[in-house]
Amino acid sequence: MLTSLAFVFLVGLSMAALCQKLKMPRIIGMLLTGVVLGPYVLDVLDPSILSISAQLRQMALIIILLKAGLSLDLSDLKRVGRPAVLMSCVPASCEILAFFLFAPSVLGVTR
């Protein structure tokens, strides 16, 4: 399992560097690595990695969100503050409201 994990990391970092040279975001190379090496294309991963893949995906998401948050510039955030808040909070509020209103009847979810 450890060798498969190291292989995925090495290929992912190599693809990220290649994408950076091609003036593409590094995350594209890492995502492509996961898709190609995963169970749907080449299936070269150890099955034990697939059993912990949910935890690995969650850790990756945390890292991506932390890097995105740490790269924010406060002056840019102040400049686009109101539209950014409206574009994120209004749709999220509508989704939450729709879920609470329609989920019990459509999905059979109890309150």
Biopython code that builds the backbone (N, CA, C, O; Angstrom):
import numpy as np
from Bio.PDB.StructureBuilder import StructureBuilder

atoms = [
    (1, "MET", "N", (0.816, -1.187, 0.000)),
    (1, "MET", "CA", (0.000, 0.000, 0.000)),
    (1, "MET", "C", (0.864, 1.258, 0.000)),
    (1, "MET", "O", (0.546, 2.235, -0.678)),
    (2, "LEU", "N", (1.942, 1.231, 0.750)),
    (2, "LEU", "CA", (2.805, 2.404, 0.837)),
    (2, "LEU", "C", (3.468, 2.708, -0.501)),
    (2, "LEU", "O", (3.629, 3.873, -0.864)),
    (3, "THR", "N", (3.855, 1.663, -1.239)),
    (3, "THR", "CA", (4.472, 1.905, -2.547)),
    (3, "THR", "C", (3.461, 2.476, -3.531)),
    (3, "THR", "O", (3.804, 3.344, -4.333)),
    (4, "SER", "N", (2.222, 2.002, -3.483)),
    (4, "SER", "CA", (1.189, 2.558, -4.364)),
    (4, "SER", "C", (0.929, 4.017, -4.035)),
    (4, "SER", "O", (0.764, 4.843, -4.934)),
    (5, "LEU", "N", (0.892, 4.331, -2.760)),
    (5, "LEU", "CA", (0.660, 5.706, -2.340)),
    (5, "LEU", "C", (1.816, 6.609, -2.772)),
    (5, "LEU", "O", (1.593, 7.725, -3.240)),
    (6, "ALA", "N", (3.042, 6.128, -2.614)),
    (6, "ALA", "CA", (4.209, 6.897, -3.050)),
    (6, "ALA", "C", (4.198, 7.073, -4.564)),
    (6, "ALA", "O", (4.559, 8.137, -5.068)),
    (7, "PHE", "N", (3.786, 6.034, -5.293)),
    (7, "PHE", "CA", (3.702, 6.115, -6.752)),
    (7, "PHE", "C", (2.695, 7.186, -7.174)),
    (7, "PHE", "O", (2.964, 7.975, -8.080)),
    (8, "VAL", "N", (1.554, 7.210, -6.522)),
    (8, "VAL", "CA", (0.530, 8.210, -6.850)),
    (8, "VAL", "C", (1.055, 9.613, -6.572)),
    (8, "VAL", "O", (0.853, 10.517, -7.383)),
    (9, "PHE", "N", (1.722, 9.807, -5.448)),
    (9, "PHE", "CA", (2.262, 11.122, -5.118)),
    (9, "PHE", "C", (3.324, 11.557, -6.121)),
    (9, "PHE", "O", (3.327, 12.707, -6.559)),
    (10, "LEU", "N", (4.228, 10.648, -6.488)),
    (10, "LEU", "CA", (5.280, 11.007, -7.440)),
    (10, "LEU", "C", (4.716, 11.343, -8.810)),
    (10, "LEU", "O", (5.110, 12.337, -9.421)),
    (11, "VAL", "N", (3.801, 10.523, -9.293)),
    (11, "VAL", "CA", (3.200, 10.798, -10.598)),
    (11, "VAL", "C", (2.380, 12.083, -10.534)),
    (11, "VAL", "O", (2.400, 12.880, -11.472)),
    (12, "GLY", "N", (1.662, 12.288, -9.439)),
    (12, "GLY", "CA", (0.868, 13.502, -9.281)),
    (12, "GLY", "C", (1.723, 14.758, -9.275)),
    (12, "GLY", "O", (1.375, 15.751, -9.914)),
    (13, "LEU", "N", (2.839, 14.721, -8.558)),
    (13, "LEU", "CA", (3.730, 15.879, -8.539)),
    (13, "LEU", "C", (4.389, 16.105, -9.891)),
    (13, "LEU", "O", (4.593, 17.247, -10.301)),
    (14, "SER", "N", (4.723, 15.021, -10.587)),
    (14, "SER", "CA", (5.312, 15.150, -11.921)),
    (14, "SER", "C", (4.315, 15.764, -12.896)),
    (14, "SER", "O", (4.666, 16.644, -13.682)),
    (15, "MET", "N", (3.077, 15.296, -12.841)),
    (15, "MET", "CA", (2.050, 15.853, -13.721)),
    (15, "MET", "C", (1.744, 17.308, -13.362)),
    (15, "MET", "O", (1.449, 18.116, -14.243)),
    (16, "ALA", "N", (1.812, 17.642, -12.083)),
    (16, "ALA", "CA", (1.594, 19.025, -11.662)),
    (16, "ALA", "C", (2.694, 19.929, -12.212)),
    (16, "ALA", "O", (2.422, 21.038, -12.670)),
    (17, "ALA", "N", (3.935, 19.451, -12.166)),
    (17, "ALA", "CA", (5.043, 20.237, -12.708)),
    (17, "ALA", "C", (4.904, 20.399, -14.217)),
    (17, "ALA", "O", (5.186, 21.469, -14.758)),
    (18, "LEU", "N", (4.471, 19.343, -14.893)),
    (18, "LEU", "CA", (4.261, 19.421, -16.342)),
    (18, "LEU", "C", (3.158, 20.429, -16.673)),
    (18, "LEU", "O", (3.301, 21.224, -17.603)),
    (19, "CYS", "N", (2.087, 20.397, -15.932)),
    (19, "CYS", "CA", (0.997, 21.349, -16.165)),
    (19, "CYS", "C", (1.446, 22.779, -15.891)),
    (19, "CYS", "O", (1.024, 23.706, -16.582)),
    (20, "GLN", "N", (2.289, 22.961, -14.899)),
    (20, "GLN", "CA", (2.791, 24.297, -14.603)),
    (20, "GLN", "C", (3.644, 24.808, -15.756)),
    (20, "GLN", "O", (3.578, 25.988, -16.098)),
    (21, "LYS", "N", (4.441, 23.937, -16.358)),
    (21, "LYS", "CA", (5.250, 24.337, -17.511)),
    (21, "LYS", "C", (4.376, 24.691, -18.706)),
    (21, "LYS", "O", (4.745, 25.533, -19.525)),
    (22, "LEU", "N", (3.217, 24.046, -18.803)),
    (22, "LEU", "CA", (2.282, 24.317, -19.895)),
    (22, "LEU", "C", (1.347, 25.480, -19.568)),
    (22, "LEU", "O", (0.371, 25.713, -20.281)),
    (23, "LYS", "N", (1.645, 26.214, -18.482)),
    (23, "LYS", "CA", (0.867, 27.363, -18.037)),
    (23, "LYS", "C", (-0.572, 26.987, -17.674)),
    (23, "LYS", "O", (-1.513, 27.736, -17.938)),
    (24, "MET", "N", (-0.714, 25.828, -17.072)),
    (24, "MET", "CA", (-2.004, 25.358, -16.571)),
    (24, "MET", "C", (-1.907, 25.249, -15.054)),
    (24, "MET", "O", (-0.802, 25.143, -14.521)),
    (25, "PRO", "N", (-3.021, 25.273, -14.354)),
    (25, "PRO", "CA", (-2.961, 25.100, -12.895)),
    (25, "PRO", "C", (-2.418, 23.720, -12.520)),
    (25, "PRO", "O", (-2.729, 22.724, -13.172)),
    (26, "ARG", "N", (-1.613, 23.672, -11.475)),
    (26, "ARG", "CA", (-1.005, 22.412, -11.035)),
    (26, "ARG", "C", (-2.047, 21.382, -10.622)),
    (26, "ARG", "O", (-1.827, 20.178, -10.757)),
    (27, "ILE", "N", (-3.177, 21.855, -10.121)),
    (27, "ILE", "CA", (-4.205, 20.935, -9.644)),
    (27, "ILE", "C", (-4.760, 20.082, -10.785)),
    (27, "ILE", "O", (-5.232, 18.970, -10.550)),
    (28, "ILE", "N", (-4.707, 20.588, -12.012)),
    (28, "ILE", "CA", (-5.190, 19.824, -13.171)),
    (28, "ILE", "C", (-4.363, 18.555, -13.333)),
    (28, "ILE", "O", (-4.915, 17.479, -13.565)),
    (29, "GLY", "N", (-3.054, 18.671, -13.215)),
    (29, "GLY", "CA", (-2.193, 17.497, -13.324)),
    (29, "GLY", "C", (-2.453, 16.489, -12.223)),
    (29, "GLY", "O", (-2.440, 15.281, -12.461)),
    (30, "MET", "N", (-2.687, 16.982, -11.025)),
    (30, "MET", "CA", (-2.966, 16.077, -9.911)),
    (30, "MET", "C", (-4.309, 15.377, -10.087)),
    (30, "MET", "O", (-4.432, 14.186, -9.804)),
    (31, "LEU", "N", (-5.308, 16.111, -10.552)),
    (31, "LEU", "CA", (-6.618, 15.501, -10.786)),
    (31, "LEU", "C", (-6.554, 14.465, -11.903)),
    (31, "LEU", "O", (-7.140, 13.388, -11.792)),
    (32, "LEU", "N", (-5.846, 14.793, -12.972)),
    (32, "LEU", "CA", (-5.699, 13.831, -14.072)),
    (32, "LEU", "C", (-4.980, 12.569, -13.614)),
    (32, "LEU", "O", (-5.322, 11.467, -14.042)),
    (33, "THR", "N", (-3.999, 12.725, -12.758)),
    (33, "THR", "CA", (-3.298, 11.561, -12.219)),
    (33, "THR", "C", (-4.256, 10.660, -11.456)),
    (33, "THR", "O", (-4.238, 9.441, -11.628)),
    (34, "GLY", "N", (-5.083, 11.250, -10.626)),
    (34, "GLY", "CA", (-6.042, 10.457, -9.868)),
    (34, "GLY", "C", (-7.032, 9.732, -10.753)),
    (34, "GLY", "O", (-7.392, 8.587, -10.480)),
    (35, "VAL", "N", (-7.474, 10.389, -11.808)),
    (35, "VAL", "CA", (-8.434, 9.759, -12.718)),
    (35, "VAL", "C", (-7.781, 8.627, -13.495)),
    (35, "VAL", "O", (-8.351, 7.543, -13.621)),
    (36, "VAL", "N", (-6.584, 8.879, -14.016)),
    (36, "VAL", "CA", (-5.920, 7.873, -14.860)),
    (36, "VAL", "C", (-5.460, 6.671, -14.047)),
    (36, "VAL", "O", (-5.614, 5.535, -14.497)),
    (37, "LEU", "N", (-4.905, 6.891, -12.870)),
    (37, "LEU", "CA", (-4.401, 5.775, -12.073)),
    (37, "LEU", "C", (-5.494, 5.073, -11.279)),
    (37, "LEU", "O", (-5.279, 3.980, -10.755)),
    (38, "GLY", "N", (-6.645, 5.685, -11.189)),
    (38, "GLY", "CA", (-7.740, 5.143, -10.388)),
    (38, "GLY", "C", (-8.383, 3.914, -10.990)),
    (38, "GLY", "O", (-7.934, 3.409, -12.018)),
    (39, "PRO", "N", (-9.436, 3.434, -10.349)),
    (39, "PRO", "CA", (-10.051, 2.164, -10.747)),
    (39, "PRO", "C", (-10.828, 2.217, -12.056)),
    (39, "PRO", "O", (-11.236, 1.171, -12.561)),
    (40, "TYR", "N", (-11.047, 3.410, -12.625)),
    (40, "TYR", "CA", (-11.874, 3.496, -13.818)),
    (40, "TYR", "C", (-11.081, 3.510, -15.119)),
    (40, "TYR", "O", (-11.657, 3.290, -16.184)),
    (41, "VAL", "N", (-9.761, 3.766, -15.062)),
    (41, "VAL", "CA", (-8.969, 3.806, -16.294)),
    (41, "VAL", "C", (-7.911, 2.711, -16.270)),
    (41, "VAL", "O", (-8.091, 1.677, -16.913)),
    (42, "LEU", "N", (-6.815, 2.909, -15.547)),
    (42, "LEU", "CA", (-5.728, 1.922, -15.540)),
    (42, "LEU", "C", (-5.816, 0.930, -14.388)),
    (42, "LEU", "O", (-5.305, -0.185, -14.499)),
    (43, "ASP", "N", (-6.438, 1.302, -13.313)),
    (43, "ASP", "CA", (-6.605, 0.451, -12.132)),
    (43, "ASP", "C", (-5.277, -0.112, -11.628)),
    (43, "ASP", "O", (-5.129, -1.322, -11.459)),
    (44, "VAL", "N", (-4.313, 0.782, -11.391)),
    (44, "VAL", "CA", (-3.003, 0.350, -10.911)),
    (44, "VAL", "C", (-2.843, 0.536, -9.401)),
    (44, "VAL", "O", (-1.772, 0.273, -8.854)),
    (45, "LEU", "N", (-3.886, 0.981, -8.740)),
    (45, "LEU", "CA", (-3.789, 1.211, -7.304)),
    (45, "LEU", "C", (-4.045, -0.062, -6.520)),
    (45, "LEU", "O", (-4.808, -0.933, -6.938)),
    (46, "ASP", "N", (-3.396, -0.146, -5.386)),
    (46, "ASP", "CA", (-3.609, -1.244, -4.457)),
    (46, "ASP", "C", (-5.031, -1.140, -3.895)),
    (46, "ASP", "O", (-5.453, -0.050, -3.510)),
    (47, "PRO", "N", (-5.768, -2.236, -3.839)),
    (47, "PRO", "CA", (-7.149, -2.166, -3.325)),
    (47, "PRO", "C", (-7.260, -1.609, -1.907)),
    (47, "PRO", "O", (-8.303, -1.068, -1.538)),
    (48, "SER", "N", (-6.212, -1.732, -1.119)),
    (48, "SER", "CA", (-6.276, -1.187, 0.240)),
    (48, "SER", "C", (-6.310, 0.341, 0.230)),
    (48, "SER", "O", (-6.833, 0.953, 1.161)),
    (49, "ILE", "N", (-5.756, 0.960, -0.813)),
    (49, "ILE", "CA", (-5.832, 2.420, -0.924)),
    (49, "ILE", "C", (-7.271, 2.844, -1.191)),
    (49, "ILE", "O", (-7.742, 3.858, -0.677)),
    (50, "LEU", "N", (-7.958, 2.050, -2.004)),
    (50, "LEU", "CA", (-9.344, 2.391, -2.316)),
    (50, "LEU", "C", (-10.229, 2.324, -1.080)),
    (50, "LEU", "O", (-11.246, 3.014, -1.008)),
    (51, "SER", "N", (-9.855, 1.501, -0.106)),
    (51, "SER", "CA", (-10.660, 1.418, 1.115)),
    (51, "SER", "C", (-10.513, 2.665, 1.984)),
    (51, "SER", "O", (-11.406, 2.970, 2.775)),
    (52, "ILE", "N", (-9.402, 3.391, 1.852)),
    (52, "ILE", "CA", (-9.221, 4.630, 2.613)),
    (52, "ILE", "C", (-9.339, 5.858, 1.718)),
    (52, "ILE", "O", (-8.952, 6.956, 2.119)),
    (53, "SER", "N", (-9.869, 5.683, 0.511)),
    (53, "SER", "CA", (-9.913, 6.801, -0.429)),
    (53, "SER", "C", (-10.814, 7.933, 0.054)),
    (53, "SER", "O", (-10.549, 9.093, -0.262)),
    (54, "ALA", "N", (-11.852, 7.639, 0.798)),
    (54, "ALA", "CA", (-12.720, 8.712, 1.301)),
    (54, "ALA", "C", (-11.943, 9.632, 2.238)),
    (54, "ALA", "O", (-12.085, 10.853, 2.171)),
    (55, "GLN", "N", (-11.131, 9.054, 3.103)),
    (55, "GLN", "CA", (-10.326, 9.869, 4.015)),
    (55, "GLN", "C", (-9.268, 10.657, 3.242)),
    (55, "GLN", "O", (-8.995, 11.813, 3.563)),
    (56, "LEU", "N", (-8.673, 10.032, 2.224)),
    (56, "LEU", "CA", (-7.671, 10.736, 1.422)),
    (56, "LEU", "C", (-8.297, 11.909, 0.673)),
    (56, "LEU", "O", (-7.702, 12.984, 0.597)),
    (57, "ARG", "N", (-9.490, 11.711, 0.122)),
    (57, "ARG", "CA", (-10.177, 12.799, -0.579)),
    (57, "ARG", "C", (-10.510, 13.932, 0.379)),
    (57, "ARG", "O", (-10.395, 15.105, 0.021)),
    (58, "GLN", "N", (-10.919, 13.592, 1.582)),
    (58, "GLN", "CA", (-11.252, 14.620, 2.563)),
    (58, "GLN", "C", (-10.004, 15.415, 2.956)),
    (58, "GLN", "O", (-10.063, 16.637, 3.092)),
    (59, "MET", "N", (-8.881, 14.727, 3.136)),
    (59, "MET", "CA", (-7.634, 15.427, 3.453)),
    (59, "MET", "C", (-7.210, 16.323, 2.295)),
    (59, "MET", "O", (-6.745, 17.441, 2.517)),
    (60, "ALA", "N", (-7.367, 15.844, 1.060)),
    (60, "ALA", "CA", (-7.004, 16.644, -0.105)),
    (60, "ALA", "C", (-7.876, 17.893, -0.194)),
    (60, "ALA", "O", (-7.381, 18.976, -0.506)),
    (61, "LEU", "N", (-9.156, 17.748, 0.074)),
    (61, "LEU", "CA", (-10.053, 18.899, 0.042)),
    (61, "LEU", "C", (-9.668, 19.922, 1.104)),
    (61, "LEU", "O", (-9.704, 21.125, 0.848)),
    (62, "ILE", "N", (-9.307, 19.460, 2.277)),
    (62, "ILE", "CA", (-8.886, 20.371, 3.343)),
    (62, "ILE", "C", (-7.635, 21.128, 2.930)),
    (62, "ILE", "O", (-7.533, 22.333, 3.160)),
    (63, "ILE", "N", (-6.689, 20.433, 2.324)),
    (63, "ILE", "CA", (-5.452, 21.084, 1.884)),
    (63, "ILE", "C", (-5.734, 22.111, 0.802)),
    (63, "ILE", "O", (-5.187, 23.213, 0.837)),
    (64, "ILE", "N", (-6.587, 21.762, -0.163)),
    (64, "ILE", "CA", (-6.918, 22.693, -1.245)),
    (64, "ILE", "C", (-7.600, 23.938, -0.690)),
    (64, "ILE", "O", (-7.264, 25.055, -1.082)),
    (65, "LEU", "N", (-8.549, 23.754, 0.214)),
    (65, "LEU", "CA", (-9.252, 24.905, 0.781)),
    (65, "LEU", "C", (-8.330, 25.766, 1.640)),
    (65, "LEU", "O", (-8.442, 26.992, 1.630)),
    (66, "LEU", "N", (-7.427, 25.138, 2.377)),
    (66, "LEU", "CA", (-6.467, 25.913, 3.168)),
    (66, "LEU", "C", (-5.547, 26.736, 2.275)),
    (66, "LEU", "O", (-5.289, 27.908, 2.549)),
    (67, "LYS", "N", (-5.051, 26.112, 1.200)),
    (67, "LYS", "CA", (-4.177, 26.850, 0.286)),
    (67, "LYS", "C", (-4.924, 27.994, -0.381)),
    (67, "LYS", "O", (-4.366, 29.076, -0.565)),
    (68, "ALA", "N", (-6.174, 27.765, -0.743)),
    (68, "ALA", "CA", (-6.965, 28.828, -1.364)),
    (68, "ALA", "C", (-7.224, 29.954, -0.372)),
    (68, "ALA", "O", (-7.133, 31.128, -0.729)),
    (69, "GLY", "N", (-7.540, 29.608, 0.851)),
    (69, "GLY", "CA", (-7.804, 30.628, 1.858)),
    (69, "GLY", "C", (-6.568, 31.425, 2.228)),
    (69, "GLY", "O", (-6.648, 32.634, 2.446)),
    (70, "LEU", "N", (-5.427, 30.758, 2.302)),
    (70, "LEU", "CA", (-4.197, 31.456, 2.666)),
    (70, "LEU", "C", (-3.673, 32.335, 1.540)),
    (70, "LEU", "O", (-2.888, 33.251, 1.785)),
    (71, "SER", "N", (-4.101, 32.065, 0.306)),
    (71, "SER", "CA", (-3.623, 32.871, -0.812)),
    (71, "SER", "C", (-4.503, 34.091, -1.065)),
    (71, "SER", "O", (-4.204, 34.888, -1.954)),
    (72, "LEU", "N", (-5.583, 34.250, -0.301)),
    (72, "LEU", "CA", (-6.445, 35.420, -0.468)),
    (72, "LEU", "C", (-5.743, 36.672, 0.027)),
    (72, "LEU", "O", (-5.063, 36.663, 1.052)),
    (73, "ASP", "N", (-5.922, 37.738, -0.720)),
    (73, "ASP", "CA", (-5.382, 39.030, -0.319)),
    (73, "ASP", "C", (-6.510, 39.836, 0.315)),
    (73, "ASP", "O", (-7.587, 39.959, -0.268)),
    (74, "LEU", "N", (-6.278, 40.373, 1.479)),
    (74, "LEU", "CA", (-7.326, 41.064, 2.220)),
    (74, "LEU", "C", (-7.844, 42.290, 1.468)),
    (74, "LEU", "O", (-9.040, 42.579, 1.515)),
    (75, "SER", "N", (-6.965, 43.011, 0.780)),
    (75, "SER", "CA", (-7.423, 44.194, 0.037)),
    (75, "SER", "C", (-8.317, 43.793, -1.136)),
    (75, "SER", "O", (-9.293, 44.482, -1.436)),
    (76, "ASP", "N", (-7.988, 42.681, -1.802)),
    (76, "ASP", "CA", (-8.856, 42.193, -2.878)),
    (76, "ASP", "C", (-10.199, 41.748, -2.332)),
    (76, "ASP", "O", (-11.239, 41.971, -2.952)),
    (77, "LEU", "N", (-10.170, 41.125, -1.182)),
    (77, "LEU", "CA", (-11.408, 40.656, -0.566)),
    (77, "LEU", "C", (-12.297, 41.832, -0.153)),
    (77, "LEU", "O", (-13.519, 41.760, -0.283)),
    (78, "LYS", "N", (-11.697, 42.899, 0.338)),
    (78, "LYS", "CA", (-12.477, 44.086, 0.692)),
    (78, "LYS", "C", (-13.062, 44.748, -0.552)),
    (78, "LYS", "O", (-14.173, 45.275, -0.513)),
    (79, "ARG", "N", (-12.317, 44.720, -1.652)),
    (79, "ARG", "CA", (-12.770, 45.353, -2.886)),
    (79, "ARG", "C", (-13.988, 44.641, -3.470)),
    (79, "ARG", "O", (-14.913, 45.295, -3.952)),
    (80, "VAL", "N", (-13.998, 43.322, -3.431)),
    (80, "VAL", "CA", (-15.106, 42.556, -4.012)),
    (80, "VAL", "C", (-15.982, 41.940, -2.928)),
    (80, "VAL", "O", (-16.690, 40.966, -3.183)),
    (81, "GLY", "N", (-15.940, 42.487, -1.746)),
    (81, "GLY", "CA", (-16.613, 41.890, -0.600)),
    (81, "GLY", "C", (-18.101, 41.701, -0.750)),
    (81, "GLY", "O", (-18.592, 40.581, -0.610)),
    (82, "ARG", "N", (-18.841, 42.771, -1.034)),
    (82, "ARG", "CA", (-20.297, 42.671, -1.089)),
    (82, "ARG", "C", (-20.765, 41.727, -2.191)),
    (82, "ARG", "O", (-21.574, 40.845, -1.905)),
    (83, "PRO", "N", (-20.302, 41.860, -3.438)),
    (83, "PRO", "CA", (-20.756, 40.900, -4.465)),
    (83, "PRO", "C", (-20.359, 39.458, -4.146)),
    (83, "PRO", "O", (-21.114, 38.527, -4.426)),
    (84, "ALA", "N", (-19.183, 39.279, -3.564)),
    (84, "ALA", "CA", (-18.748, 37.916, -3.235)),
    (84, "ALA", "C", (-19.639, 37.304, -2.164)),
    (84, "ALA", "O", (-20.003, 36.131, -2.249)),
    (85, "VAL", "N", (-19.986, 38.090, -1.167)),
    (85, "VAL", "CA", (-20.862, 37.588, -0.108)),
    (85, "VAL", "C", (-22.241, 37.280, -0.669)),
    (85, "VAL", "O", (-22.829, 36.247, -0.349)),
    (86, "LEU", "N", (-22.757, 38.171, -1.504)),
    (86, "LEU", "CA", (-24.074, 37.939, -2.096)),
    (86, "LEU", "C", (-24.081, 36.711, -3.002)),
    (86, "LEU", "O", (-25.042, 35.942, -3.004)),
    (87, "MET", "N", (-23.010, 36.530, -3.771)),
    (87, "MET", "CA", (-22.956, 35.391, -4.698)),
    (87, "MET", "C", (-22.763, 34.067, -3.973)),
    (87, "MET", "O", (-23.046, 33.013, -4.543)),
    (88, "SER", "N", (-22.297, 34.095, -2.749)),
    (88, "SER", "CA", (-22.120, 32.840, -2.020)),
    (88, "SER", "C", (-23.229, 32.592, -1.008)),
    (88, "SER", "O", (-23.695, 31.460, -0.873)),
    (89, "CYS", "N", (-23.651, 33.606, -0.308)),
    (89, "CYS", "CA", (-24.635, 33.409, 0.760)),
    (89, "CYS", "C", (-26.064, 33.279, 0.247)),
    (89, "CYS", "O", (-26.834, 32.479, 0.778)),
    (90, "VAL", "N", (-26.430, 34.041, -0.766)),
    (90, "VAL", "CA", (-27.806, 33.983, -1.265)),
    (90, "VAL", "C", (-28.130, 32.609, -1.857)),
    (90, "VAL", "O", (-29.148, 32.028, -1.480)),
    (91, "PRO", "N", (-27.310, 32.058, -2.769)),
    (91, "PRO", "CA", (-27.634, 30.715, -3.274)),
    (91, "PRO", "C", (-27.611, 29.645, -2.184)),
    (91, "PRO", "O", (-28.449, 28.743, -2.181)),
    (92, "ALA", "N", (-26.666, 29.740, -1.269)),
    (92, "ALA", "CA", (-26.599, 28.748, -0.192)),
    (92, "ALA", "C", (-27.838, 28.834, 0.690)),
    (92, "ALA", "O", (-28.379, 27.806, 1.098)),
    (93, "SER", "N", (-28.289, 30.040, 0.985)),
    (93, "SER", "CA", (-29.502, 30.202, 1.792)),
    (93, "SER", "C", (-30.723, 29.647, 1.067)),
    (93, "SER", "O", (-31.582, 29.017, 1.684)),
    (94, "CYS", "N", (-30.802, 29.881, -0.241)),
    (94, "CYS", "CA", (-31.925, 29.347, -1.026)),
    (94, "CYS", "C", (-31.903, 27.820, -1.047)),
    (94, "CYS", "O", (-32.955, 27.186, -0.957)),
    (95, "GLU", "N", (-30.726, 27.230, -1.164)),
    (95, "GLU", "CA", (-30.624, 25.770, -1.171)),
    (95, "GLU", "C", (-31.037, 25.181, 0.175)),
    (95, "GLU", "O", (-31.750, 24.179, 0.227)),
    (96, "ILE", "N", (-30.594, 25.795, 1.247)),
    (96, "ILE", "CA", (-30.958, 25.304, 2.580)),
    (96, "ILE", "C", (-32.461, 25.421, 2.800)),
    (96, "ILE", "O", (-33.091, 24.498, 3.317)),
    (97, "LEU", "N", (-33.031, 26.551, 2.409)),
    (97, "LEU", "CA", (-34.471, 26.748, 2.558)),
    (97, "LEU", "C", (-35.253, 25.736, 1.720)),
    (97, "LEU", "O", (-36.234, 25.163, 2.193)),
    (98, "ALA", "N", (-34.819, 25.518, 0.480)),
    (98, "ALA", "CA", (-35.499, 24.545, -0.384)),
    (98, "ALA", "C", (-35.392, 23.140, 0.192)),
    (98, "ALA", "O", (-36.347, 22.366, 0.125)),
    (99, "PHE", "N", (-34.249, 22.810, 0.752)),
    (99, "PHE", "CA", (-34.092, 21.486, 1.347)),
    (99, "PHE", "C", (-35.068, 21.290, 2.501)),
    (99, "PHE", "O", (-35.737, 20.261, 2.590)),
    (100, "PHE", "N", (-35.145, 22.278, 3.380)),
    (100, "PHE", "CA", (-36.043, 22.141, 4.527)),
    (100, "PHE", "C", (-37.511, 22.136, 4.118)),
    (100, "PHE", "O", (-38.338, 21.519, 4.789)),
    (101, "LEU", "N", (-37.839, 22.816, 3.027)),
    (101, "LEU", "CA", (-39.233, 22.854, 2.593)),
    (101, "LEU", "C", (-39.645, 21.613, 1.808)),
    (101, "LEU", "O", (-40.736, 21.080, 2.009)),
    (102, "PHE", "N", (-38.764, 21.149, 0.907)),
    (102, "PHE", "CA", (-39.161, 20.101, -0.028)),
    (102, "PHE", "C", (-38.631, 18.711, 0.302)),
    (102, "PHE", "O", (-39.163, 17.726, -0.207)),
    (103, "ALA", "N", (-37.618, 18.601, 1.122)),
    (103, "ALA", "CA", (-37.045, 17.285, 1.418)),
    (103, "ALA", "C", (-38.020, 16.345, 2.110)),
    (103, "ALA", "O", (-38.047, 15.160, 1.778)),
    (104, "PRO", "N", (-38.818, 16.819, 3.052)),
    (104, "PRO", "CA", (-39.744, 15.869, 3.690)),
    (104, "PRO", "C", (-40.725, 15.233, 2.711)),
    (104, "PRO", "O", (-41.007, 14.039, 2.810)),
    (105, "SER", "N", (-41.241, 16.005, 1.781)),
    (105, "SER", "CA", (-42.236, 15.439, 0.859)),
    (105, "SER", "C", (-41.595, 14.703, -0.308)),
    (105, "SER", "O", (-42.100, 13.660, -0.724)),
    (106, "VAL", "N", (-40.505, 15.217, -0.840)),
    (106, "VAL", "CA", (-39.893, 14.615, -2.028)),
    (106, "VAL", "C", (-39.017, 13.418, -1.670)),
    (106, "VAL", "O", (-39.107, 12.369, -2.308)),
    (107, "LEU", "N", (-38.180, 13.570, -0.663)),
    (107, "LEU", "CA", (-37.219, 12.526, -0.313)),
    (107, "LEU", "C", (-37.661, 11.664, 0.862)),
    (107, "LEU", "O", (-37.020, 10.659, 1.169)),
    (108, "GLY", "N", (-38.727, 12.039, 1.507)),
    (108, "GLY", "CA", (-39.189, 11.275, 2.659)),
    (108, "GLY", "C", (-38.337, 11.475, 3.897)),
    (108, "GLY", "O", (-38.315, 10.620, 4.783)),
    (109, "VAL", "N", (-37.635, 12.597, 3.965)),
    (109, "VAL", "CA", (-36.780, 12.906, 5.108)),
    (109, "VAL", "C", (-37.648, 13.497, 6.208)),
    (109, "VAL", "O", (-38.484, 14.365, 5.954)),
    (110, "THR", "N", (-37.446, 13.024, 7.427)),
    (110, "THR", "CA", (-38.223, 13.564, 8.543)),
    (110, "THR", "C", (-37.501, 14.743, 9.172)),
    (110, "THR", "O", (-36.275, 14.836, 9.120)),
    (111, "ARG", "N", (-38.261, 15.625, 9.754)),
    (111, "ARG", "CA", (-37.677, 16.817, 10.391)),
    (111, "ARG", "C", (-37.227, 16.535, 11.746)),
    (111, "ARG", "O", (-36.712, 17.426, 12.423)),
]
sb = StructureBuilder()
sb.init_structure("model")
sb.init_model(0)
sb.init_chain("A")
sb.init_seg("    ")
for serial, (resi, resn, name, xyz) in enumerate(atoms, 1):
    if name == "N":
        sb.init_residue(resn, " ", resi, " ")
    sb.init_atom(name, np.array(xyz, "f"), 0.0, 1.0, " ", f" {name:<3s}", serial, name[0])
structure = sb.get_structure()
